[in-house]
Amino acid sequence: MQHDRNSQEILTPPADGTLLGAHLRDLVTTPVTDPPLSGLLAAARAGREATAVLTVQARGSSPVEAVVTIAPMQGNDASISALVIMRLPPPSDEQFLDPALMRHALLDDTFRQIGATLDLDQMARGLINIVVPHFANSAGLLLLESLVAADEGPASQVDGSHLLRRMAIASDDADPGWDAAFPTGEVLRYPAGTPYTECMDTGKPVQLTNLGDEEVVSMAESWLRRPVVRLLSGTSMLLLPLNARDSTLGFIVCTRRAGFRPFDAYDTEIGMEFASRAAIFLDNARRYSRERATVLTLQRSLLPAGLSAPSSVEVSHRYLPGSQLIEVGGDWYESIALPGARVALVVGDVAGHGVRAAVTMGRLRTAIQTLAMLELPPAESLQQLNELMQTIGAREPHFATCAYAVYDAVQGTCEVASAGHLPPLLVPPGSTGQYLDVAPAPPLGVGEGPVHSRTFEIRDGSLLVLYTDGLVESRGRDIDDGLHRLQSMFTPDLQQRPVEELCKAILAGAYADQQRDDIAILIARLGRIDGSQLATWVLPGELTSAGQARMLVAEPLAKWHLTGLLATTQLLVSELVTNAIRYTEGPVTLRVILERTLTCEIADTSAALPRIRFAAGDDECGRGLQIVSQLSLRWGARRTTPGKVVWCEQQLPRGYRPPLRPS
């Protein structure tokens, strides 16, 4: 009976060429008996409004689905009258017609949402999901591989090619062929002379209208991908360079299928404005990702990759950064196995956060490892660290705290020293934990005060807890409350759990604290080695003791099923005993320990440490330590209260299993 002007332009009229007088069934391809159409007509007869999806024949295109709403109208006669509203998608040649709509969709609210993330992959997907469907039917974003994965800047290619990685791809037709032909994450080398390298070399947009079959087939053959012909044949393509800070990071490739309006100068202008803003966001995200990866790599490289200890000692650790914004700090920990079934346990904290604190922490860790291998006692090691911090502080002011403990799994004793650090917590089995009373020296790098140590008798199975102040102190909690909380956590039930689970349980409430400091924690369950792994003899200070030592070591090696090492071990103990008797007075003590290596120790009353001599051809002595150095895995010496201990280690046979495991 009546229609608007758009109906005449969009809908296909019946055979007589006019819409007036036509029935609704004449405008749709759906049969009149089809439930959606019959439902609409039934609703109109009943005087109700109804909506359904019907297939409508539009002018100049294939049938399209339209949302059809019928609103009944009451008239003076009894005939059925209704207002019919049809909502049709715009024709393909009009989808990208209005520059104002595209500009609004691409530029107005886009970067307000995208700017909230600094993840490069997530940002690339977000940008492409805006380009499609508001600007193109399909699009992909590619960046230089050197900017995404490598630590160096983009290297110039002699042949003019460019190596790029596809960060994201999208299409509006849900065709899986796009992901198959252009997979996300793929790295491609675009050869010279192609539109892609032209865009990268010039930093200007490249527009290709109606790609011919020959050109598309050539591209498909060069990529060895036949589906490319179907996807790109007859399309209009626009390459938008991503220019930021006087360099081209990559490009966005946009395509429109045949039947849609091809790209023109207006599209290029809008697309370049979008690409220019996107490049700045992508460059910021790339720089953030690289800097974050750098500091995390620095932190992980400075912290120990593994902890070593005697087999009777169980050690675990945890490190928790202060926040996600500052993921590096100066807290560190160490567990270093020492000769003679001993272990050095260290926890320290450099003041401050960030890269500077992490670098200082790395220096201290390196120094700690060196001092530990020199077998200096804890107090002397901290004294040396203090001098190092004084030297570092002259150029770059810093100070640090440190707790240093050495546990002897043979004697069952632990020597502890502290430089401004919180006291270690010792938890005997089945008892309440107690903080060790160790007089702390000033922090490292602050003063010249003396460092003292104390030695404690340790019951087998005791837990030694070393930690930094971030575990017990925060802005909302006093340090005394934190110390009491940590002490009360080690209930008898909790003590029986593995140290790995203990670390998790202690840090369970720390993750939610957004105001926390860095936290480093080191927990060790201390135990003596089994008596069957140790043999000790006291030998008189006579040269004949060397022969006696050779006979004595045969019995424990036979018991340990190590007769293959007997000849070498006899030669080593003979040289060590002879050297000790020659330069000292009084008896010497020979000790053989079966641990992760076979260790032979000679203790005497002289404080003079031995050194290797290079004997001349006619010298009758001076070759003993050279023999020890060549035959052993490593050797060394350490001072003790009565004198010194000279030791050497031998590697156990591959696949060796001790006949008696530690209790």
VOTISE-407404 format. One record per residue: y, x, z of N, C-alpha, C in turn; residue in three letters. Coordinates in steps of 0.02 Angstrom, whole numbers, plus 50000, padded with zeros to 5 digits. Atoms other than C-alpha are relative to their C-alpha. Layout:
BEGIN
YXZYXZYXZala ...
This chain:
BEGIN
499405004150000500005000050000500635004350000met 499424995649995501195014550038499765007050018gln 500194993149982501105033750049500625004349998his 499434995450001502255048450079499965004449937asp 499954996050061502775060849946499455005349996arg 500514994750000501525074450000499334997449976asn 500655002750020500055062749970499915000449925ser 500054999850073500445061749784499885007049975gln 500064993150023500535080749771499345003250021glu 500594996749972498985084749874499364996449983ile 500625003850010497715070749854499874998649927leu 500205001750068496755067549695499954992349994thr 500025007450005497085049349641499374997649964pro 500575002850037495745037649574500115000549924pro 500004999350073495405035649388500654997449969ala 499395002850030496995025349357500605004450010asp 499464995149992498065040149414500524998250052gly 499515001849948498985031449558499644998850065thr 500295001149934498695030749745500104992950024leu 499875006849977499445013449766499444995449979leu 500545004650013498105000449779499315003050007gly 500654996849992496745013349809499704998550068ala 500355000749937495435011049944499905006950032his 500124993749965495125024350076499385003549974leu 500624996950024493375026950010500095003449932arg 499874996850065494135031649840500315006950008asp 499654993649989495075046449917499555005350031leu 500464995249967493595054550004499365000349960val 500644999150034491965061249937499424997550042thr 500525002549955491005054250085499794993049979thr 500215006950016489935038950044500244995050052pro 499735005149955490535022650119499524998650057val 500495001149947488915021550218499955005950048thr 500034994149956489215038550297500264998150069asp 499795002149933489365036550488500745001550015pro 499294999049983491095044950504500464994949967pro 499565004750035491885034050371499894992850023leu 500145006849977491015018050423500244999050071ser 499745000649933491505021750603500754999050002gly 499285001150004493325023150556500174992949979leu 499865006950023493285006650462499834994950053leu 500195004749946492384997950605500535000150055ala 499484999649949493705004350727500634996349977ala 499405003450025495094997750615499914992550004ala 500125007349996494284980550607500064997650072arg 499985001949929494154980550798500695001150031ala 499334998949974495984985550816500055006250044gly 499994993949960495585002650890500195006049956arg 499844993750035496255019850842499385004550003glu 500594995750004494915032350787500165006049956ala 499914993750038494795050050716499325002749980thr 500614997050025493455058450611500185005349949ala 499924994750051493225073250494499664997649936val 500255002250064493025068050312500155005249947leu 499904995450056492865077950152500444996749948thr 499495002850044494385075050041500055004349937val 499914996450063494605079649858500745001449991gln 499304998150007496245089249846500135002349929ala 499814998050067497195093349688499925007649992arg 500024993050018496795109949607499545004350043gly 500444996049959495465115449729499364996150013ser 500635003349983493725111549788500114995350059ser 499925004649943493455097649917500095003850065pro 499854996849936494125101950089499894994850055val 500095004449943493795094850260500684998450031glu 499375002349972495215084550332499874996050063ala 500035004149939495505077150504500374993549986val 499725006550020495785058550468500044995550062val 499885004649944496545046850598500224993249974thr 499825006850018496635027950578500324996650061ile 499655003749947497915018350683500124992949974ala 499935007050025497764999150658500724997550008pro 499335003050000499354989450619499934992449997met 500045007349996499594971050662500534996949953gln 499545003450046500354960350524499974992450009gly 499995007349995500704941850494499384996849971asn 500605002950029499164939150388499385002750035asp 500634998149967497354941550435499685006149970ala 500314994150031497024956350321500065006150046ser 500014993849960496634973450395500525004849972ile 499514994950019498104985550389499975005750051ser 500044994249955498135003150461500405005749971ala 499674993750019499115019350458499475005550000leu 500514994750007497995033450394500375006749995val 499694993450000498525051250435499445005149985ile 500484994850019497605065550348500315006950012met 499774993149986497775083350411499555004849960arg 500374995550044497245095850276500255007150009leu 499774993050000497295114850280500415001349938pro 499584998650059498605122050163499585003349945pro 500354996550055498015127849992500045007550008pro 500044992849990497525146049981500625003649973ser 499424996650027499025150349873500634998950041asp 499435001249957500175144050009499905002750071glu 500144997949932499355152050161500475005550023gln 499554994549982500425167750158500664999449962phe 499415001350041501935159650078500655001050038leu 499375000149963503235158650216500085006750038asp 499894993749965503905175950268500214999150073pro 499785001149931504705168550424499414998850046ala 500595001349959503025162250488499615006550012leu 500364993649991502195179150456500385004650046met 499614995649957503615188550537499954997950073arg 500055002449932503545177450690499315001650030his 500674998849974501655179150705499875007450012ala 500154992949994501645198050681500455003750049leu 499514995849965503205203850772500274997150065leu 499635002849943503875191650901499625000950066asp 500364999849937502525190151034499435005050000asp 500584995750006501265202850972500015005850049thr 499994993849963501805218851057500124998950075phe 499945001549929502225210351220499304999550031arg 500685000649975500355206851236499625006649992gln 500374993950013499685222851157500235005750045ile 499734994549960500815234151261499725000350070gly 500285000049932499875229351419499405004650008ala 500584995649996498415240851375500175006949973thr 499934993150025498315259651348499335002649975leu 500644998150028496515259751288500044999849924asp 499894999550072496515265551108499564995249961leu 500445004550036495005255651050500204992750009asp 499795006949987495575239651134500654998349964gln 499365001350034497325241351062499894999249925met 500135000650072496655244150886499704993249983ala 500295006750013495595228350896500524994550007arg 499485005049991497065218450962500484999749942gly 499544999850056498195224050820499684996849937leu 500335002750060496915219850685499904992550007ile 500105007249990496585202750761500654996249991asn 499365003350015498435199050736500135000149925ile 499914999550072498485205150556499584994649965val 500445005250026497015193650521499974994450052val 499905002950067497295178950491500734999049980pro 499305001750012499205178950497500305003649940his 499704996050053499495192250363499515001449943phe 500504998350050497865195550270499344996550016ala 500665002949989496115188850245499535005050035asn 500404994949966495355205350303500445006250008ser 499604994149987496035221450375499595005050041ala 500314994749961495495238050448500535005050022gly 499544995049975496375251150553499635006650006leu 500314993450000495975269650529500495005150026leu 499604994649973496605284950622499685006749983leu 500264993250012496425303550590499495001850054leu 500534998249953494825309650670500235005550048glu 499774994649956495715325050738500434997350056ser 499595002949948496875313650837499594996150051leu 500405004349956495485303050911499515004150041val 500564996749967494095315150953500135007350018ala 499934992849990494685333150944500575001650048ala 499484997749956495755343251062500565003549962asp 499494996650040496705351950922500374994949957glu 499615004350044498025344850808499664999249933gly 500325001150065497615338450633500025006349957pro 500044994050041497015352750524500104998049927ala 499875001450071497635353350344499385001749959ser 500584999150043496255351450214500225003349935gln 499834996350060496275363550069499944995549939val 500115004250058495595350449948500434993750000asp 499565005849998496895337450000499684993750028gly 500345005949972495615325750080500214999050072ser 499835001849932495815317050247499384997050034his 500565002549961494515313750381500264994950050leu 499755005449959494825296950465499434996250032leu 500495004249965493915285850589500254992849999arg 499835007150000493875266950573499974997450071arg 499955002249931494465260050739499854992650009met 500115007349995494365241250702500004997049931ala 500015003850062494005228850564499924992650017ile 500055007249989494165209850550500074996449934ala 499935004350059494015195950420500014992850024ser 499925007049979494415177450424499444995549975asp 500545004250026492825171450336499345001150036asp 500604998749960491575177950465499435002749957ala 500514997250044490655187050325499735006450033asp 500274993949969489465199750405500005006049953pro 499984994450047489605210150247500565004950015gly 499454995449984491255217350308499795005250051trp 500234995349949490495224950464499455004649974asp 500534995850028489005231150365500275005349953ala 499734995350048490035239250228500515004750030ala 499484996049968491425245650341499894999950076phe 500155000349928490665248650515500555003250042pro 499514997249953491835251550661499735006450030thr 500204993549973491795269450724499785004949948gly 500224995550054491305276750556500555005149985glu 499544994750020492095293250506499915001249925val 500024999450072492525294650321500495005549977leu 499554995250032493265308350213500244996949935arg 499715002950060494435300750085500225005649953tyr 499854994450046494535312149932500724999649974pro 499334999750028496165317649854500044995849937ala 499895004050060496915306949718499864992750008gly 500135007149987496445290249797500624996950032thr 499435003249967497695277249859500045001450075pro 500014998749929497145281150036500345006850016tyr 499684993549988497635299550027500734999949979thr 499295000750019499235294749936500404997150058glu 499665002949943499695283850085500085005150056cys 499974995049947499275298050207500485005649983met 499594994350019500175311550109500744998249997asp 499295001950008501785301950073500274996450061thr 499765003949944501865291350230500354993649978gly 499695006050027502365276550120499464994949983lys 500515005250015501495259850086499775000649927pro 500295000150067500355258349935499744993049987val 500175006950017500145241449850499574999949937gln 500465000750056498685237149735499884992649988leu 500065007250015498675220149649499414998949953thr 500575002250040497095212049580499575006049979asn 500434994350013495865226349595499484998249947leu 500465001350055494865227349434499285001950017gly 500714998749988492985228049422499845007449996asp 500154992950008492965246049361500235003950062glu 499744996449942494055251949505499584998650062glu 500415001749942493025242549635499305003149994val 500654996950010491375248649560500035007450014val 499934992949987492015266449566500045001450075ser 499964999249927492465264549750499324998950032met 500665001549971490765256849789499515005749987ala 500454994650015489845270949701500175006350040glu 499814994149962490855284449789499804999350073ser 500215001249931490425276449957499264998450006trp 500725001850001488625272249904499884993350035leu 500045006549968488905254149957500134994649948arg 499935005150050488585240449831500374993850024arg 499625006049978489245226049941500755000649994pro 499274999250006490985233549921500254996449937val 499795003350062491035226349744500134992650012val 499915007149986490815208649806500594998850046arg 499475001149950492045210749950500695001349972leu 499334997950021493475219049856500174998049928leu 499855001750070493325212749677500534994549997ser 499475004850010494915203649625500484999350058gly 499565000749941495785206549792500675003649988thr 499364996549996497565211849825500005004250063ser 500054995449944497685227149938500685003050015met 499384996949977499115234250041499825005050054leu 500124994749951499005250850134500655001450037leu 499404999149959500245252350278499915006350043leu 500084993849961500485270050348500244999050072pro 499825000149929500575272350537500385006450015leu 499574994249991502055284150557500305000050070asn 499724999349933502545290450729500155007350012ala 499794993249983503505305850784499925004849941arg 499974996050061503705312550606499315002049975asp 500674998650027501835312050568499654993449987ser 500385005950018500625299750492499335000250037thr 500605000249959499245294950614499414997149963leu 500525003550036498255284250493500314994449960gly 499725005650038498475267750403499624993650017phe 500325006649996498095249150407499904997649929ile 500165002550067497215242650251499924992550005val 500005007350000497535224150216499794997549932cys 500225002850063496695213650082500064992450002thr 500005007350010496925195950016499544998449942arg 500495001850050495555187549918500334996749939arg 499775003550060495725180449743500124992650016ala 499815006949985496575163349749500554999650053gly 499454999749952497795168649886500585003849969phe 499414996750027499555174449853499945007550010arg 500064992749992499505193249818500605002850037pro 499474996649963500545205549916500595001449953phe 499404998550038502345207849859500475004150044asp 499514995949965503925216849916500164997250069ala 499875003049934504235204250057499445001750049tyr 500564998349957502495207150125500025007350022asp 499964992849984502725225950116500525001350054thr 499484999149949504335224850215499774997750069glu 500255002649936503555213950350499445004450027ile 500564995849978501975224450355500225006750026gly 499764993549977502925240850372500354999650067met 499695000949935503945234050516499474999350054glu 500555000649952502335229050602499655006750010phe 500354993649995501505245850562500415005150038ala 499574995149965502995255750627499974999050075ser 500065001249928502935247150795499305001550025arg 500694998749978501045247950802499865007550007ala 500124992849997501075266750768500255003050065ala 499734997549937502165269850920499544998350058ile 500465002049947500995259951032499345003949996phe 500624996350008499465268550959500085007350020leu 499894993049982500235285750981500065000850076asp 499974999749926500655282051163499314999350031asn 500685000849974498885275951193499585006249988ala 500384993950015498175291251107500205005750047arg 499784994749955499235303051211499764998750071arg 500245001549933498775294051370499255001450006tyr 500724998949998496925294351327499845007450001ser 500144992850001496995312951288500195003350066arg 499794997049936497965317351445499524998150056glu 500475002249949496795306851551499335003749993arg 500624996350010495265315051472500085007350021ala 499894993049981496055332151502499965001050075thr 499994999149928496365329751686499324998450031val 500675001549974494665321651714499525005749985leu 500424994250016493825336151624500165005850047thr 499814994849952494825348151733499704998750068leu 500265001749934494325338951891499245001150003gln 500734999549999492485338151844499775007249992arg 500204993050008492435356351791500135004050063ser 499844996349939493215361851955499534998150057leu 500485002049948492045351652066499315002549982leu 500664997250014490275358452084499564995049963pro 500455004350037489005351751961499364998550039ala 500605001049960487575353652086500075003750066gly 499984997049934487295358052268499335003550013leu 500614996249986486045371352321499935000850075ser 500144999449929485215372852491499265001850008ala 500724998949988483555378252570499624993549996pro 500415006050009482115366152547499984995850063ser 500015003949938482225360952730500664996550014ser 499345003049992484035355252709500124995149943val 499855005250049484485339052621500754998849998glu 499285000250006486255338452554500204994849947val 499715004650048487275324852467500754999850008ser 499274999849999489105322352427500284993949964his 499625005050037490405310052364500725002449994arg 499284998750010492135312252290500304993649973tyr 499665006250020493315297352273500745001649992leu 499294998750010495045299552193500424994850036pro 499565004449962496545291752278500134993449966gly 499885006250037496845278852140499835001149928ser 500144999450071496545275151958500585003249962gln 499434996950033498295281251916500005007550010leu 500044992849986498025298351998499275001650014ile 500724999149994496205302851966499815007350014glu 500154993149982496355321352009500355001650065val 499714998149936496705329252176499745006750022gly 500184993549975496415344152286499425000250048gly 500585000049955494895338852388499405003249965asp 500604997050030493315348952361499465001050053trp 500584999149957491605352452434499555005349968tyr 500474994950025490275365952418499385000150044glu 500634998649965488465368752467499685005749962ser 500224994050034487915386452425499425003050038ile 500594997049969486165392652461500115007650006ala 499924993049986486225409952540499325003350012leu 500654996649987484845423052556499784999050072pro 500275000649933483695421652705499984992950026gly 500045007049981483545402552705500634997850039ala 499375002249971485385399952747500394996249947arg 499605003950046486675388352670500724999750027val 499295000649983488585388152669500234993049980ala 499755006850010489335370652686500755000050009leu 499274999450000491185369152644500314993549976val 499585005550024492445355052629500725002050011val 499294998149995494295357752595500454994949968gly 499505004950024495885348452552500655003749987asp 499354997250018497375355252457500524994550005val 499485005049991498985346252500500264997649932ala 499735002850061499625334552365499474997349954gly 500445002950050498875326652210500185002849932his 499854998350069498825329252024499715006749979gly 500294994150031498475344151914500145006350041val 499844993949962499365357052022499535000750059arg 500464999649944498315352752173499305001649977ala 500674998750025496735352752067499925007349979ala 500044993050020497125370051996499945004550062val 500054996149938497415377052171499314999150031thr 500685001249974495785368852226499495004249962met 500474996050039494885377552082500035007350019gly 499954993049978495555394352138499655001150066arg 500324999349934494985391452316499244999549994leu 500735000650009493255385852258499715006449973arg 500244993750027493055401552155499995005450053thr 499984995149946493595412152302499454998750052ala 500525001849951492405402752419499325002449975ile 500644997950028490935406052304499925007550003gln 500034992749998491375424452293499895002450071thr 500064997949930491575426252482499314998250028leu 500675001949977489955416852511499485004949975ala 500494995350026488995428552398500085006950029met 499914993749963489775443252489499744999450071leu 500305001449935489015435152645500465001750058glu 499544999349945490585436152748499914994250048leu 500075005549952490495425752908500574994949989pro 499515005250013491475409252909500715001850020pro 499324998349978492955415653010500325005149954ala 499724995050044493185430852901500134997249930glu 499895003150065493005420452743500654995949999ser 499375003949997494395408652798500605004550006leu 499454995349996495465423652842500195002649931gln 499874997750068495275430052665500314994549957gln 499705005650037495655412752595500734999150019leu 499315000649979497245412252698500445005149965asn 499604994950035497835428552621500084998149927glu 499945002250070497455421552448500524994549994leu 499515005350002498465405952486500715002650011met 499344997049990499905416652548500255003049934gln 499814997150064499895425652379500184994649950thr 499865005650046499795409352281500664996650019ile 499415003549976501155401552389500655003749984gly 499394996350018502375415452343500274997849933ala 499795002450067502415408552165500034992549997arg 500065007250003501935390552193499804997450069glu 500165001849930502055383852372499454994850004pro 500565004449988500445375752428499685001950066his 500424998449943499385374452582499394995649998phe 500635003650002497635368452615499665000550068ala 500434999749940496415364552755499285001049977thr 500684998550019494605369752757499565000450062cys 500524999249949493045368152865499415003549968ala 500524995650029491695381352837499445000650051tyr 500594999649955489935380752912499445003749963ala 500594996550026488425392152886499424998350045val 500595002049963486745385252938499435004749984tyr 500584995550006485255396852968499384995950012asp 500605004149994483645387352932499425003650033ala 500524996349963482615401153015500144999650075val 499815000049930483555402153180500174993050025gln 499795006749979484125383853181500695000050032gly 499324999549973485945388753217500504998749944thr 499465001450048487575383853133500645003050026cys 499364996949983489155394353137500554996449962glu 499485004250029490745384253107500685003050014val 499304998049992492555389053078500444995049963ala 499555005050029494065378253035500705002849993ser 499304998250011495785381152961500404993649990ala 499595006050004496835365953004499634993849979gly 500395005650025495405354252957499744995850058his 500305004449950494685339353049499315002650020leu 500634997149976493165343753156499404996749966pro 500625002950027491425341553080499664995550052pro 500365004649957490345327653150499265002049999leu 500714998349994488605332453214499644994150032leu 500375005949976487365318153236499285002150011val 500704998549987485735323353323499574993849989pro 500435005850013484235312253283499944995550062pro 500065004849946484255296453389500565000250050gly 499454999349952485895301053474500664998149968ser 499335001450024487735297153459500325006349972thr 499694994250029488715308753347500585002650042gly 499464996749964489915321253424500375004649952gln 499604995450039491345330553344499965007050030tyr 500094993249976491085349353356500675002850024leu 499394997249969492335357853470500125007049972asp 499834993750032492985371353354500765000649999val 499284999149998494725378253384500265001249929ala 499764999150069495635375653217500565005149996pro 499454995450016496705389653148500524996249959ala 499515003350044498315385453053499724998949930pro 500245001150068498055378252879500105006349957pro 499974994450045497785390652739500685000249964leu 499364999250033499425397352673500604998450043gly 499455002049956500465391952824500185005750047val 499854995049949500305405452956499515005749999gly 500424994049996499475421553009499564999750062glu 500395000549939498525414853160499285002149989gly 500704997950007496775421553194499544994049991pro 500515005250011495245411553141499405001650043val 500584999149956493855409253268499444995349978his 500575004150017492115402453245499574999050062ser 500475001449947490795394853358499314998949969arg 500695000950022488905394753343499664994750043thr 500325005749965487925379053388499255000149985phe 500725001150008486075376153416499904993049970glu 500095006250038485485362653296499284997550007ile 500665003249998484035350753325499794998149929arg 500255001850066482925347853175500134992549986asp 499855006850019483445332253080500704997850015gly 499315001849984485245332653139500414999449935ser 499555001050056486605326653020500665003650013leu 499354996749996488135337552989500444996749947leu 499555003750044489585327652913500665003749995val 499354996950015491045336852833500384995349954leu 499615005250034492465326152764500735002249997tyr 499284999050003494295325852716500364994250034thr 499645004949959495665315952803500054993249967asp 499975006550033495655302252670499474995250023gly 500545004349976494045295652746500194996450065leu 499875002749933494765292552920500734998150010val 499295001349991496635290552890500274996349939glu 499665003650053497655278252788500664997450028ser 499345002549978499365269952794499934994450051arg 500095005549953498665255052887499545001450057gly 500484998449947497505264353006500165006850029arg 499884993749966497795277853135499395004549993asp 500554995350011496755293553119499494999850057ile 500475000549944496005291553294499534994049990asp 500435005850013495375274253246499505001649945asp 500454998150054494645281453087499445004650023gly 500514995449974493745295353181499494996250042leu 500465003949958493025282953305499554995649955his 500405004250045492465271553162499465004249967arg 500504995850032491595285953073499455001950050leu 500494998149949490735291253235499524994250015gln 500415005749982490115273653270499564997549943ser 500405002350057489405271153095499295002650002met 500664996950002487925282753125499554997250055phe 500475003249954486805270653215499315002949990thr 500684997250009484975275453244499664997649936pro 500315002550062484445264253099500285003549939asp 499694996950058485705271852980499805007449994leu 500174992950002485225289753028499365001449962gln 500644998950031483485287452958500024999549924gln 499965000950072484095283552783500155006649965arg 499854993950037484225296952647500765001349999pro 499294998249997485875306452644500384997049941val 499665003150057486265299152472500234992950019glu 499825006749978486245281652546500525000350056glu 499494999449947487255287752696500695000849969leu 499354999150033488645293552580500264993349972cys 499795006550027488675276552494500224995350055lys 499835004649946488685267152659500675001850031ala 499374997949968490125277452730500604998249956ile 499445001450045491205274652575500024992749978leu 500045006950023490745256252557500674996350008ala 499375003549990492405250252628500615003549973gly 499424996150023493495263552548500244998049931ala 499815001450069493485257352368500554994749995tyr 499515005450004494525241952405500695002050026ala 499364997849971495905251852493500425003349945asp 499584997450054497265254352362500505005350025gln 499524995349972498305265052482499655006350025gln 500394994549973496935277952515500225006749969arg 499934993250025497055296652495499345002149966asp 500634997550027495765307152402499495000850057asp 500544999549950494085307452492499465004549972ile 500594995850014492775321152489499575000050063ala 500465000249943491245319852599499375003849982ile 500614996050009489755331452620499564998850061leu 500475001449945488245326252725499375004149989ile 500604995850004486805338052763499544998250058ala 500515000849948485205334252858499675006850009arg 500194993149987484795350852939499315000450032leu 500664998949971483045356952977499775007149989gly 500264993250007482175373453006499435000149949arg 500574999350045480925380052881499365000450042ile 500645000049965479095378652929499815007150019asp 500204993349977478395393153030499525003549954gly 500474996950047477055396052898500355003349941ser 499624996950054478435401252777500355006550021gln 499634994349972479005415752885499515004950032leu 500384994649967478255432452939500505005350023ala 499524995349971479195444553054499625005550039thr 500294994449963478755461953122500565004750022trp 499554994849975479675474853226499645006749992val 500314993650016479325492553164500375005650035leu 499664994349967479675508853256500425003949949pro 499554996150043481025520253188499685006549978gly 500364994150023479785532453111499844999149926glu 500125000350071479455536852930499324997049983leu 500665003050013477655531152948500034992449999thr 499945007350000478305513452968500014997249929ser 500015002450069478495512352778499304998249978ala 500695001650017476615513252756499754994050039gly 500205005849961476365500852897500284993649970gln 499695005950030477575488752811499624997949938ala 500375001750060476585489852649499364996350017arg 500615003449981474995484652740500144993150029met 499875006349966475815470852840500164994349952leu 499795005450045476535461252692499424997249960val 500575002350040474815459552612499724993450027ala 500305006049971474215446152734500394993649983glu 499655006350017475625433152713500014998549926pro 500005001450072475655435452524499334997249978leu 500655002950016473785432152517499964992750024ala 500005006849974474025416652626500424995449956lys 499565004050042475415410652510499784999949927trp 500264999750068474365413952353500485003649953his 499534996050040475615426952291499775007149993leu 500264993150006474465441952271500265003449936thr 499734997050060475205444352098500655003750012gly 499374996649982476835449752182499905005550052leu 500134995449944475975461152309500245007149984leu 499834993050015476205477852220500765000949999ala 499274999450002478055474752185500304999250069thr 499745001249932478355468052361499885006150044thr 500144994049959477515483252441500485005649982gln 499534994750020478615494952339500704998550026leu 499335001849977480195485352385500085001050075leu 499934999249927479865484652573499935007350020val 500054992949985479355502852570500675003549991ser 499354996950012481025508052495500514997750051glu 499515002649952482035496552611499885002850070leu 500164997449934481125502252769500175007450004val 499854992850000481265520552721500755001250003thr 499274999150001483125518752684500304998350068asn 499745001949935483425509852851499855005350053ala 500194995149949482465522752955500375006649989ile 499674993650015483295537452866500715000250027arg 499294999949983485065531952908500174996350065tyr 499875003249935484865522753075499535002750052thr 500424998149944484115525453245499714993750032glu 500305005549966482915514353338499564995949954gly 500465004150040481695500953278500374995849948pro 499745004550052481955490153124499554993849998val 500365006350003481425472253094499894998249927thr 500185002150067480505467152936499844992550001leu 500115007250003480535448752888499884998049927arg 500165002650067479725440252737500044992450003val 499885007250000480275422352695499794997149933ile 500195003750060479465410652570500444993749997leu 499565005750010480805398752511500024998549925glu 499955000950072481455395152337499885006649964arg 500194993450023481205413852313499605003450055thr 500334996049949480195427052404500505005350023leu 499474995749973481445436152516499715004950050thr 500184994749952481165452652606500645002550032cys 499404997949963482415457452742499825005750047glu 500064994549952482625473452843500635000050042ile 499435000149953483745472452998499985006450041ala 499954994049958484375487953088500634999650041asp 499435000049953485725492853212500625003549973thr 499434996650029486905501753093500444995049963ser 499545004650034488465492853030500195002549930ala 499834997350066488615504152876499594996549946ala 500355003550054488195494552718499775005049947leu 500254995350050487125503452589500344999049932pro 499745000450068487705507152413499565004149954arg 500424996650049486825512552256500295006849982ile 499804993350021486895531152219499665001549934arg 500274997950064486625538852049499795007350006phe 500254993349985485515553752083499975004249937ala 500064995350055485525569151974499265001249985ala 500684999150021483965574751883499585004050049gly 500384995849954483475587552016500064997650072asp 499955002649932483895576652169499334996950021asp 500635002649974482415571952278500094993150033glu 499875006549969483245556252351500594996749965cys 499445003650029484545543152309499814994949947gly 500225004750052483485532252195499714993550029arg 500335005749970482835519552321500324993349982gly 499675006450015484145505952295500024998649925leu 500065001250072484075508652107499334996649984gln 500655003150009482225504252115500024992750024ile 499955006849973482605489052224500404995649952val 499595003950046483955483352102499634998249937ser 500365001350062482805484751952499414995250009gln 500615003949989481265476452029500134993050028leu 499875006449967482095461952121500454995749957ser 499555004750034482985446452061500725001550018leu 499354997849975484495451452166499905003050069arg 500034997049935484855461252322500705000250030trp 499354999849967486255462952450499925001950073gly 499994998349929486755466252629500544996050034ala 499505003549960487685457252767500015002950070arg 499934997549932488355462452934499784994750050arg 500185004449944487665455053094500305002950064thr 499734997649936488165456653277499705006750021thr 500284993549980486925470653313500055005349946pro 499994994950053487085479253143500074996849932gly 499985002850068486635473452968499304997949980lys 500625002050032485285465552860500055001649926val 500054998650072484785472152689499424995949973val 500495004650026483825459852582499925000649925trp 500125000650072483065457452411499584993949987cys 500365006150018482355442252321499595001249937glu 500424999950059480955440152196499894992849975gln 500125006550030480715425752076499274998150008gln 500685002449993479185415152112499714998549931leu 500305001450065477935412551969500174993049976pro 499855006550029478285398151850499464994950019arg 500455005249980477515381951913499675001150067gly 500324998449935477105389452083500134994450051tyr 499965004949946476765377152225499775003250064arg 500224997049937476745383852403499414996250029pro 500585003449971475085380152489500174995750060pro 499795003849941475995373952644500734998049989leu 499325002450008477535363052623500354999850067arg 499645000449936478915362952755499894993250034pro 500085006249962478675350152893500674996650008ser 
